[in-house]
Amino acid sequence: MIDIKYLLEQPDKVTENNTRRGKDIDVSFAVKHAKDRAESLEQVQELRTKANELSKTVSTASAEDRPAIIEQGKQIKNQIKDWEEKLAQAESLLSAELFKYPNILRGDVPTGTNGLQNEQVRVFGEPTKFSFTPKDHLELGEKLGIIDVERASKVSGARFVYLKGDAVLLEFALIQYALSELLKEKFIPVIPPHLISIDSMSSMGYLQHGGEEEIYHLKNDPMVLIGTSEQALGPMHLNEVLDEEQLPLRYAGFSPCYRREAGSYGKDTRGILRVHQFDKIEMFSFTTPERSDEEHELLLSIEERLMQGLGLPYRVMKLCSGDTGTPSARTYDIETWMPSQNMYRETHSTSNTTDFQTRRLNIRVRRKGKNECAHALNGTAFAIGRTLIAILENYQQEDGSIVVPKVLQQLIGKEKIG
């Protein structure tokens, strides 16, 4: 949720931000509801003051005056009730209106309408070249007996997978490798709940703007399955005040991720590129407003360090305004080379959500003057499925075997799969 104070002080900048994002939102509605709330709150406070003052006079009033004072008190109480109802209505309307607003973009975010206008920041390595026709990850994985989507479809339906044998060893090697690097940066490992309340998910900004279509809801309980561990890590400090000396507070969450992937089709549904359940290690940070951009660059640098350790070719993209998610003020993607598709595909993302999520979650930083909302950031360490795809396809040999990246060889206990 954006800061209503900022909206009231800078309505033109908010409108400009919405336009850059392709959002047609009339700020006058939020301004009106904010004014109605302020007027109602003022009336409630004034009437309560009168009621308190009046109650003090009852005990000292004469017997003749006391009935009139009591009657006046009843009238004021009724007025307070009326204004409290108006206040509640104004707050409800304002809250609903503010939920429509995306986060305020950082100034360096390029303007654009879709992913084609994202800005390439840098490239690491060159696309992998082969002396033979490379296979895709599914063909490789099936022949090696480490990926089984056919049996998974019998058990769970389309776009689920059994990872087996060396694929499982690769996954746990990736997890151990990521954690070893994240511990150097003082990340606290966390295994979060896979189910969170609808209120928690809503406060993180993932139920609005079409996000609900991607989320699995429970039939009998007001809870949802997480699509990434950040959705459970953010609310962990709900309604808390963090000591500035403790910041940045960094978490590394490992969890399955559950996504409906509504609307995906074509090559993306083959194999394990876009499935309904996959594992991921997610970085999440709480920090002060003045340090959040620096923290964002750190998260990106960690992602690149991990990828360079694997020796995979990739490029860093800064998302344009129209491609940046609603909660984010700035997002970088890492796109890794996928030989079977002859193109770069997203494997990592990192976003600075500033105070957009923490405002709704009421997570603040204790400052000497006035406590203020903390800033929150997130970033992918490894989305396991897509990282496995990149390893299988880029390290494949003509005979169908897979060379294990050197950084993982000791962890997996072998140099080659197959």
Contacts in CASP RR format, 6 or more apart in sequence:
PFRMAT RR
TARGET T0000
AUTHOR 0000-0000-0000
METHOD contacts of the structure
MODEL  1
MIDIKYLLEQPDKVTENNTRRGKDIDVSFAVKHAKDRAESLEQVQELRTK
ANELSKTVSTASAEDRPAIIEQGKQIKNQIKDWEEKLAQAESLLSAELFK
YPNILRGDVPTGTNGLQNEQVRVFGEPTKFSFTPKDHLELGEKLGIIDVE
RASKVSGARFVYLKGDAVLLEFALIQYALSELLKEKFIPVIPPHLISIDS
MSSMGYLQHGGEEEIYHLKNDPMVLIGTSEQALGPMHLNEVLDEEQLPLR
YAGFSPCYRREAGSYGKDTRGILRVHQFDKIEMFSFTTPERSDEEHELLL
SIEERLMQGLGLPYRVMKLCSGDTGTPSARTYDIETWMPSQNMYRETHST
SNTTDFQTRRLNIRVRRKGKNECAHALNGTAFAIGRTLIAILENYQQEDG
SIVVPKVLQQLIGKEKIG
1 95 0 8 1.000
1 98 0 8 1.000
1 99 0 8 1.000
1 101 0 8 1.000
1 356 0 8 1.000
1 359 0 8 1.000
1 360 0 8 1.000
2 14 0 8 1.000
2 98 0 8 1.000
2 101 0 8 1.000
2 102 0 8 1.000
2 103 0 8 1.000
2 104 0 8 1.000
2 356 0 8 1.000
2 359 0 8 1.000
3 355 0 8 1.000
3 359 0 8 1.000
4 30 0 8 1.000
4 34 0 8 1.000
4 94 0 8 1.000
4 98 0 8 1.000
6 13 0 8 1.000
6 14 0 8 1.000
6 104 0 8 1.000
7 14 0 8 1.000
7 27 0 8 1.000
7 30 0 8 1.000
7 31 0 8 1.000
7 34 0 8 1.000
7 98 0 8 1.000
7 101 0 8 1.000
8 31 0 8 1.000
8 34 0 8 1.000
11 27 0 8 1.000
11 31 0 8 1.000
13 104 0 8 1.000
14 27 0 8 1.000
14 101 0 8 1.000
14 104 0 8 1.000
15 25 0 8 1.000
15 27 0 8 1.000
17 102 0 8 1.000
17 104 0 8 1.000
17 105 0 8 1.000
18 24 0 8 1.000
18 25 0 8 1.000
18 27 0 8 1.000
18 101 0 8 1.000
18 102 0 8 1.000
20 105 0 8 1.000
20 109 0 8 1.000
20 111 0 8 1.000
20 112 0 8 1.000
20 321 0 8 1.000
20 322 0 8 1.000
21 102 0 8 1.000
21 105 0 8 1.000
21 321 0 8 1.000
21 322 0 8 1.000
21 324 0 8 1.000
22 113 0 8 1.000
22 321 0 8 1.000
22 322 0 8 1.000
23 100 0 8 1.000
23 101 0 8 1.000
23 102 0 8 1.000
25 100 0 8 1.000
25 101 0 8 1.000
29 97 0 8 1.000
30 94 0 8 1.000
30 97 0 8 1.000
30 98 0 8 1.000
30 101 0 8 1.000
33 90 0 8 1.000
33 93 0 8 1.000
33 94 0 8 1.000
33 97 0 8 1.000
34 94 0 8 1.000
36 86 0 8 1.000
36 90 0 8 1.000
36 93 0 8 1.000
36 94 0 8 1.000
37 87 0 8 1.000
37 90 0 8 1.000
37 91 0 8 1.000
37 94 0 8 1.000
40 83 0 8 1.000
40 84 0 8 1.000
40 86 0 8 1.000
40 87 0 8 1.000
40 90 0 8 1.000
41 87 0 8 1.000
43 79 0 8 1.000
43 83 0 8 1.000
43 86 0 8 1.000
44 80 0 8 1.000
44 83 0 8 1.000
44 84 0 8 1.000
44 87 0 8 1.000
47 76 0 8 1.000
47 79 0 8 1.000
47 80 0 8 1.000
47 83 0 8 1.000
48 80 0 8 1.000
50 76 0 8 1.000
51 73 0 8 1.000
51 76 0 8 1.000
51 77 0 8 1.000
51 80 0 8 1.000
54 69 0 8 1.000
54 72 0 8 1.000
54 73 0 8 1.000
54 76 0 8 1.000
55 73 0 8 1.000
57 69 0 8 1.000
58 66 0 8 1.000
58 69 0 8 1.000
58 70 0 8 1.000
61 69 0 8 1.000
99 208 0 8 1.000
100 208 0 8 1.000
102 209 0 8 1.000
102 325 0 8 1.000
102 326 0 8 1.000
102 327 0 8 1.000
103 326 0 8 1.000
103 327 0 8 1.000
103 328 0 8 1.000
103 329 0 8 1.000
103 353 0 8 1.000
103 354 0 8 1.000
103 356 0 8 1.000
104 329 0 8 1.000
104 354 0 8 1.000
105 321 0 8 1.000
105 324 0 8 1.000
105 329 0 8 1.000
105 330 0 8 1.000
106 293 0 8 1.000
106 329 0 8 1.000
106 330 0 8 1.000
106 352 0 8 1.000
108 318 0 8 1.000
108 330 0 8 1.000
109 318 0 8 1.000
109 319 0 8 1.000
109 320 0 8 1.000
109 321 0 8 1.000
109 324 0 8 1.000
109 329 0 8 1.000
109 330 0 8 1.000
110 117 0 8 1.000
110 118 0 8 1.000
110 119 0 8 1.000
110 318 0 8 1.000
110 320 0 8 1.000
110 321 0 8 1.000
111 117 0 8 1.000
111 320 0 8 1.000
111 321 0 8 1.000
112 320 0 8 1.000
112 321 0 8 1.000
112 322 0 8 1.000
112 323 0 8 1.000
113 320 0 8 1.000
113 322 0 8 1.000
114 320 0 8 1.000
114 322 0 8 1.000
114 323 0 8 1.000
115 319 0 8 1.000
115 320 0 8 1.000
115 322 0 8 1.000
115 323 0 8 1.000
117 320 0 8 1.000
117 322 0 8 1.000
117 323 0 8 1.000
118 317 0 8 1.000
118 318 0 8 1.000
118 319 0 8 1.000
118 320 0 8 1.000
118 323 0 8 1.000
118 333 0 8 1.000
119 317 0 8 1.000
119 318 0 8 1.000
119 320 0 8 1.000
120 315 0 8 1.000
120 316 0 8 1.000
120 317 0 8 1.000
121 315 0 8 1.000
121 316 0 8 1.000
121 317 0 8 1.000
121 318 0 8 1.000
121 332 0 8 1.000
122 315 0 8 1.000
122 316 0 8 1.000
123 313 0 8 1.000
123 314 0 8 1.000
123 315 0 8 1.000
123 316 0 8 1.000
124 304 0 8 1.000
124 307 0 8 1.000
124 308 0 8 1.000
124 313 0 8 1.000
124 314 0 8 1.000
124 315 0 8 1.000
124 316 0 8 1.000
125 313 0 8 1.000
125 314 0 8 1.000
126 313 0 8 1.000
127 313 0 8 1.000
127 337 0 8 1.000
127 339 0 8 1.000
127 342 0 8 1.000
128 134 0 8 1.000
128 313 0 8 1.000
128 337 0 8 1.000
128 339 0 8 1.000
128 393 0 8 1.000
128 394 0 8 1.000
130 339 0 8 1.000
130 396 0 8 1.000
130 398 0 8 1.000
131 398 0 8 1.000
132 398 0 8 1.000
134 339 0 8 1.000
134 340 0 8 1.000
134 393 0 8 1.000
134 396 0 8 1.000
135 340 0 8 1.000
135 393 0 8 1.000
135 396 0 8 1.000
135 400 0 8 1.000
136 270 0 8 1.000
136 271 0 8 1.000
136 340 0 8 1.000
136 341 0 8 1.000
136 393 0 8 1.000
137 147 0 8 1.000
137 271 0 8 1.000
137 272 0 8 1.000
137 273 0 8 1.000
137 340 0 8 1.000
137 388 0 8 1.000
137 389 0 8 1.000
137 392 0 8 1.000
137 393 0 8 1.000
138 147 0 8 1.000
138 149 0 8 1.000
138 270 0 8 1.000
138 271 0 8 1.000
138 272 0 8 1.000
140 392 0 8 1.000
140 393 0 8 1.000
140 396 0 8 1.000
140 400 0 8 1.000
140 402 0 8 1.000
141 147 0 8 1.000
141 167 0 8 1.000
141 392 0 8 1.000
142 148 0 8 1.000
143 400 0 8 1.000
144 166 0 8 1.000
144 400 0 8 1.000
144 401 0 8 1.000
144 402 0 8 1.000
144 417 0 8 1.000
144 418 0 8 1.000
145 164 0 8 1.000
145 165 0 8 1.000
146 163 0 8 1.000
146 164 0 8 1.000
146 165 0 8 1.000
146 166 0 8 1.000
146 167 0 8 1.000
146 168 0 8 1.000
146 417 0 8 1.000
147 161 0 8 1.000
147 162 0 8 1.000
147 163 0 8 1.000
147 164 0 8 1.000
147 167 0 8 1.000
147 271 0 8 1.000
147 272 0 8 1.000
148 161 0 8 1.000
148 162 0 8 1.000
148 164 0 8 1.000
149 159 0 8 1.000
149 160 0 8 1.000
149 161 0 8 1.000
149 162 0 8 1.000
149 271 0 8 1.000
149 272 0 8 1.000
151 162 0 8 1.000
152 160 0 8 1.000
152 161 0 8 1.000
152 162 0 8 1.000
153 160 0 8 1.000
156 276 0 8 1.000
158 269 0 8 1.000
159 261 0 8 1.000
159 269 0 8 1.000
159 274 0 8 1.000
159 275 0 8 1.000
159 276 0 8 1.000
160 275 0 8 1.000
160 276 0 8 1.000
160 277 0 8 1.000
161 271 0 8 1.000
161 272 0 8 1.000
161 275 0 8 1.000
163 171 0 8 1.000
163 388 0 8 1.000
166 412 0 8 1.000
166 414 0 8 1.000
166 417 0 8 1.000
166 418 0 8 1.000
167 388 0 8 1.000
169 412 0 8 1.000
169 413 0 8 1.000
170 388 0 8 1.000
170 391 0 8 1.000
170 404 0 8 1.000
170 408 0 8 1.000
170 412 0 8 1.000
170 417 0 8 1.000
171 279 0 8 1.000
171 384 0 8 1.000
171 385 0 8 1.000
171 388 0 8 1.000
172 411 0 8 1.000
173 408 0 8 1.000
173 411 0 8 1.000
173 412 0 8 1.000
174 281 0 8 1.000
174 382 0 8 1.000
174 384 0 8 1.000
174 387 0 8 1.000
174 388 0 8 1.000
174 408 0 8 1.000
175 254 0 8 1.000
175 281 0 8 1.000
175 382 0 8 1.000
175 384 0 8 1.000
176 411 0 8 1.000
177 306 0 8 1.000
177 407 0 8 1.000
177 408 0 8 1.000
177 411 0 8 1.000
178 252 0 8 1.000
178 281 0 8 1.000
178 306 0 8 1.000
178 381 0 8 1.000
178 382 0 8 1.000
179 189 0 8 1.000
179 252 0 8 1.000
179 281 0 8 1.000
181 302 0 8 1.000
181 305 0 8 1.000
181 306 0 8 1.000
182 189 0 8 1.000
182 250 0 8 1.000
182 252 0 8 1.000
182 281 0 8 1.000
182 283 0 8 1.000
182 302 0 8 1.000
182 381 0 8 1.000
183 189 0 8 1.000
185 250 0 8 1.000
185 298 0 8 1.000
185 302 0 8 1.000
186 250 0 8 1.000
187 250 0 8 1.000
187 251 0 8 1.000
187 252 0 8 1.000
187 283 0 8 1.000
188 249 0 8 1.000
188 250 0 8 1.000
188 251 0 8 1.000
188 252 0 8 1.000
189 251 0 8 1.000
189 252 0 8 1.000
189 253 0 8 1.000
189 254 0 8 1.000
190 229 0 8 1.000
190 233 0 8 1.000
190 236 0 8 1.000
190 251 0 8 1.000
190 252 0 8 1.000
190 253 0 8 1.000
190 254 0 8 1.000
191 253 0 8 1.000
191 254 0 8 1.000
191 255 0 8 1.000
192 226 0 8 1.000
192 229 0 8 1.000
192 232 0 8 1.000
192 233 0 8 1.000
192 236 0 8 1.000
192 253 0 8 1.000
192 255 0 8 1.000
193 226 0 8 1.000
193 232 0 8 1.000
194 225 0 8 1.000
194 226 0 8 1.000
194 232 0 8 1.000
194 255 0 8 1.000
194 256 0 8 1.000
194 258 0 8 1.000
195 218 0 8 1.000
195 223 0 8 1.000
195 224 0 8 1.000
195 225 0 8 1.000
195 226 0 8 1.000
196 223 0 8 1.000
196 224 0 8 1.000
196 226 0 8 1.000
196 231 0 8 1.000
196 232 0 8 1.000
196 235 0 8 1.000
197 222 0 8 1.000
197 223 0 8 1.000
197 224 0 8 1.000
198 207 0 8 1.000
198 217 0 8 1.000
198 222 0 8 1.000
198 223 0 8 1.000
198 224 0 8 1.000
200 231 0 8 1.000
200 232 0 8 1.000
200 235 0 8 1.000
200 238 0 8 1.000
201 207 0 8 1.000
201 215 0 8 1.000
201 224 0 8 1.000
201 231 0 8 1.000
202 208 0 8 1.000
202 360 0 8 1.000
203 235 0 8 1.000
203 238 0 8 1.000
203 357 0 8 1.000
203 360 0 8 1.000
203 361 0 8 1.000
204 230 0 8 1.000
204 231 0 8 1.000
204 234 0 8 1.000
204 235 0 8 1.000
204 327 0 8 1.000
204 357 0 8 1.000
204 360 0 8 1.000
204 361 0 8 1.000
205 326 0 8 1.000
205 327 0 8 1.000
205 356 0 8 1.000
205 357 0 8 1.000
205 360 0 8 1.000
206 215 0 8 1.000
206 231 0 8 1.000
206 327 0 8 1.000
207 215 0 8 1.000
208 326 0 8 1.000
209 326 0 8 1.000
213 260 0 8 1.000
213 262 0 8 1.000
214 227 0 8 1.000
214 259 0 8 1.000
214 260 0 8 1.000
214 261 0 8 1.000
214 262 0 8 1.000
215 224 0 8 1.000
215 225 0 8 1.000
215 227 0 8 1.000
215 259 0 8 1.000
215 260 0 8 1.000
216 224 0 8 1.000
216 225 0 8 1.000
216 258 0 8 1.000
216 259 0 8 1.000
216 260 0 8 1.000
217 223 0 8 1.000
217 224 0 8 1.000
218 224 0 8 1.000
218 225 0 8 1.000
225 258 0 8 1.000
226 232 0 8 1.000
226 255 0 8 1.000
226 257 0 8 1.000
226 258 0 8 1.000
227 257 0 8 1.000
227 258 0 8 1.000
227 259 0 8 1.000
228 255 0 8 1.000
228 257 0 8 1.000
228 280 0 8 1.000
228 282 0 8 1.000
228 378 0 8 1.000
229 253 0 8 1.000
229 254 0 8 1.000
229 255 0 8 1.000
229 257 0 8 1.000
229 280 0 8 1.000
229 282 0 8 1.000
229 284 0 8 1.000
230 282 0 8 1.000
230 284 0 8 1.000
230 378 0 8 1.000
230 379 0 8 1.000
232 255 0 8 1.000
233 251 0 8 1.000
233 253 0 8 1.000
233 282 0 8 1.000
233 284 0 8 1.000
233 378 0 8 1.000
234 284 0 8 1.000
234 357 0 8 1.000
234 361 0 8 1.000
234 363 0 8 1.000
234 376 0 8 1.000
235 361 0 8 1.000
236 251 0 8 1.000
237 249 0 8 1.000
237 286 0 8 1.000
237 361 0 8 1.000
237 363 0 8 1.000
238 361 0 8 1.000
238 362 0 8 1.000
238 363 0 8 1.000
239 361 0 8 1.000
239 362 0 8 1.000
239 363 0 8 1.000
240 362 0 8 1.000
240 363 0 8 1.000
240 364 0 8 1.000
241 364 0 8 1.000
241 365 0 8 1.000
241 366 0 8 1.000
241 371 0 8 1.000
242 249 0 8 1.000
242 286 0 8 1.000
242 363 0 8 1.000
242 364 0 8 1.000
242 365 0 8 1.000
242 366 0 8 1.000
242 374 0 8 1.000
243 366 0 8 1.000
244 288 0 8 1.000
244 365 0 8 1.000
244 366 0 8 1.000
244 367 0 8 1.000
247 286 0 8 1.000
247 287 0 8 1.000
247 288 0 8 1.000
247 291 0 8 1.000
247 365 0 8 1.000
247 374 0 8 1.000
248 285 0 8 1.000
248 286 0 8 1.000
248 287 0 8 1.000
248 291 0 8 1.000
248 295 0 8 1.000
249 285 0 8 1.000
249 286 0 8 1.000
249 287 0 8 1.000
250 283 0 8 1.000
250 284 0 8 1.000
250 285 0 8 1.000
251 283 0 8 1.000
251 284 0 8 1.000
251 285 0 8 1.000
252 281 0 8 1.000
252 282 0 8 1.000
252 283 0 8 1.000
252 284 0 8 1.000
252 381 0 8 1.000
253 281 0 8 1.000
253 282 0 8 1.000
253 283 0 8 1.000
253 284 0 8 1.000
254 279 0 8 1.000
254 280 0 8 1.000
254 281 0 8 1.000
254 282 0 8 1.000
255 279 0 8 1.000
255 280 0 8 1.000
255 282 0 8 1.000
256 277 0 8 1.000
256 278 0 8 1.000
256 279 0 8 1.000
256 280 0 8 1.000
257 277 0 8 1.000
257 278 0 8 1.000
257 279 0 8 1.000
257 280 0 8 1.000
257 383 0 8 1.000
258 276 0 8 1.000
258 277 0 8 1.000
259 276 0 8 1.000
259 277 0 8 1.000
260 276 0 8 1.000
261 274 0 8 1.000
261 275 0 8 1.000
261 276 0 8 1.000
264 274 0 8 1.000
267 273 0 8 1.000
267 341 0 8 1.000
268 274 0 8 1.000
272 278 0 8 1.000
272 385 0 8 1.000
272 386 0 8 1.000
272 388 0 8 1.000
272 389 0 8 1.000
273 345 0 8 1.000
273 385 0 8 1.000
273 386 0 8 1.000
273 389 0 8 1.000
275 385 0 8 1.000
278 383 0 8 1.000
278 384 0 8 1.000
278 385 0 8 1.000
278 386 0 8 1.000
279 384 0 8 1.000
279 385 0 8 1.000
280 380 0 8 1.000
280 381 0 8 1.000
280 382 0 8 1.000
280 383 0 8 1.000
280 384 0 8 1.000
281 380 0 8 1.000
281 381 0 8 1.000
281 382 0 8 1.000
281 384 0 8 1.000
282 378 0 8 1.000
282 379 0 8 1.000
282 380 0 8 1.000
282 381 0 8 1.000
283 299 0 8 1.000
283 302 0 8 1.000
283 350 0 8 1.000
283 377 0 8 1.000
283 378 0 8 1.000
283 379 0 8 1.000
283 380 0 8 1.000
283 381 0 8 1.000
284 376 0 8 1.000
284 377 0 8 1.000
284 378 0 8 1.000
284 379 0 8 1.000
285 295 0 8 1.000
285 299 0 8 1.000
285 376 0 8 1.000
285 377 0 8 1.000
285 378 0 8 1.000
286 358 0 8 1.000
286 363 0 8 1.000
286 374 0 8 1.000
286 375 0 8 1.000
286 376 0 8 1.000
287 295 0 8 1.000
287 374 0 8 1.000
287 375 0 8 1.000
287 377 0 8 1.000
288 365 0 8 1.000
288 374 0 8 1.000
288 375 0 8 1.000
289 354 0 8 1.000
289 355 0 8 1.000
289 365 0 8 1.000
289 372 0 8 1.000
289 373 0 8 1.000
289 374 0 8 1.000
289 375 0 8 1.000
291 375 0 8 1.000
292 352 0 8 1.000
292 354 0 8 1.000
292 375 0 8 1.000
292 377 0 8 1.000
293 352 0 8 1.000
295 352 0 8 1.000
295 375 0 8 1.000
295 377 0 8 1.000
296 330 0 8 1.000
296 332 0 8 1.000
296 350 0 8 1.000
296 351 0 8 1.000
296 352 0 8 1.000
296 377 0 8 1.000
299 350 0 8 1.000
299 377 0 8 1.000
299 378 0 8 1.000
299 379 0 8 1.000
300 316 0 8 1.000
300 332 0 8 1.000
300 350 0 8 1.000
302 381 0 8 1.000
303 334 0 8 1.000
303 348 0 8 1.000
303 350 0 8 1.000
303 379 0 8 1.000
303 380 0 8 1.000
303 381 0 8 1.000
304 314 0 8 1.000
304 316 0 8 1.000
304 334 0 8 1.000
306 381 0 8 1.000
306 382 0 8 1.000
307 314 0 8 1.000
307 334 0 8 1.000
307 336 0 8 1.000
307 347 0 8 1.000
307 348 0 8 1.000
309 405 0 8 1.000
309 407 0 8 1.000
310 387 0 8 1.000
310 390 0 8 1.000
310 391 0 8 1.000
310 405 0 8 1.000
310 407 0 8 1.000
310 408 0 8 1.000
311 405 0 8 1.000
312 336 0 8 1.000
312 337 0 8 1.000
312 390 0 8 1.000
312 391 0 8 1.000
312 394 0 8 1.000
312 405 0 8 1.000
313 336 0 8 1.000
313 337 0 8 1.000
313 394 0 8 1.000
314 334 0 8 1.000
314 335 0 8 1.000
314 336 0 8 1.000
314 337 0 8 1.000
314 344 0 8 1.000
314 347 0 8 1.000
315 334 0 8 1.000
315 335 0 8 1.000
315 344 0 8 1.000
316 332 0 8 1.000
316 333 0 8 1.000
316 334 0 8 1.000
317 332 0 8 1.000
317 333 0 8 1.000
317 334 0 8 1.000
317 335 0 8 1.000
318 330 0 8 1.000
318 331 0 8 1.000
318 332 0 8 1.000
319 325 0 8 1.000
319 330 0 8 1.000
319 331 0 8 1.000
319 332 0 8 1.000
319 333 0 8 1.000
323 331 0 8 1.000
324 330 0 8 1.000
324 331 0 8 1.000
324 351 0 8 1.000
325 331 0 8 1.000
325 351 0 8 1.000
327 351 0 8 1.000
327 353 0 8 1.000
327 356 0 8 1.000
327 357 0 8 1.000
328 351 0 8 1.000
328 352 0 8 1.000
328 353 0 8 1.000
328 356 0 8 1.000
329 351 0 8 1.000
329 352 0 8 1.000
329 353 0 8 1.000
329 354 0 8 1.000
329 356 0 8 1.000
330 351 0 8 1.000
330 352 0 8 1.000
331 349 0 8 1.000
331 350 0 8 1.000
331 351 0 8 1.000
331 352 0 8 1.000
332 349 0 8 1.000
332 350 0 8 1.000
332 351 0 8 1.000
333 346 0 8 1.000
333 348 0 8 1.000
333 349 0 8 1.000
334 346 0 8 1.000
334 347 0 8 1.000
334 348 0 8 1.000
334 349 0 8 1.000
334 380 0 8 1.000
335 344 0 8 1.000
335 345 0 8 1.000
335 346 0 8 1.000
335 347 0 8 1.000
336 344 0 8 1.000
336 345 0 8 1.000
336 346 0 8 1.000
336 347 0 8 1.000
336 348 0 8 1.000
336 386 0 8 1.000
336 387 0 8 1.000
336 390 0 8 1.000
337 343 0 8 1.000
337 344 0 8 1.000
337 390 0 8 1.000
337 394 0 8 1.000
338 344 0 8 1.000
338 345 0 8 1.000
338 389 0 8 1.000
338 390 0 8 1.000
338 393 0 8 1.000
339 393 0 8 1.000
339 394 0 8 1.000
339 396 0 8 1.000
340 393 0 8 1.000
345 386 0 8 1.000
346 386 0 8 1.000
347 380 0 8 1.000
347 383 0 8 1.000
347 386 0 8 1.000
347 387 0 8 1.000
347 390 0 8 1.000
348 379 0 8 1.000
348 380 0 8 1.000
348 383 0 8 1.000
349 379 0 8 1.000
349 380 0 8 1.000
350 377 0 8 1.000
350 378 0 8 1.000
350 379 0 8 1.000
350 380 0 8 1.000
351 377 0 8 1.000
351 378 0 8 1.000
351 379 0 8 1.000
352 375 0 8 1.000
352 377 0 8 1.000
353 375 0 8 1.000
353 376 0 8 1.000
353 377 0 8 1.000
353 378 0 8 1.000
354 375 0 8 1.000
354 376 0 8 1.000
355 372 0 8 1.000
355 373 0 8 1.000
355 374 0 8 1.000
355 375 0 8 1.000
355 376 0 8 1.000
357 376 0 8 1.000
358 364 0 8 1.000
358 373 0 8 1.000
358 374 0 8 1.000
358 375 0 8 1.000
358 376 0 8 1.000
359 373 0 8 1.000
363 373 0 8 1.000
363 374 0 8 1.000
363 376 0 8 1.000
364 371 0 8 1.000
364 372 0 8 1.000
364 373 0 8 1.000
364 374 0 8 1.000
365 371 0 8 1.000
365 372 0 8 1.000
365 373 0 8 1.000
365 374 0 8 1.000
391 402 0 8 1.000
391 404 0 8 1.000
391 405 0 8 1.000
392 402 0 8 1.000
395 402 0 8 1.000
395 403 0 8 1.000
395 404 0 8 1.000
395 405 0 8 1.000
396 402 0 8 1.000
397 403 0 8 1.000
397 416 0 8 1.000
400 418 0 8 1.000
401 416 0 8 1.000
401 417 0 8 1.000
401 418 0 8 1.000
402 416 0 8 1.000
402 417 0 8 1.000
402 418 0 8 1.000
403 415 0 8 1.000
403 416 0 8 1.000
404 412 0 8 1.000
404 414 0 8 1.000
404 415 0 8 1.000
404 416 0 8 1.000
404 417 0 8 1.000
409 415 0 8 1.000
END
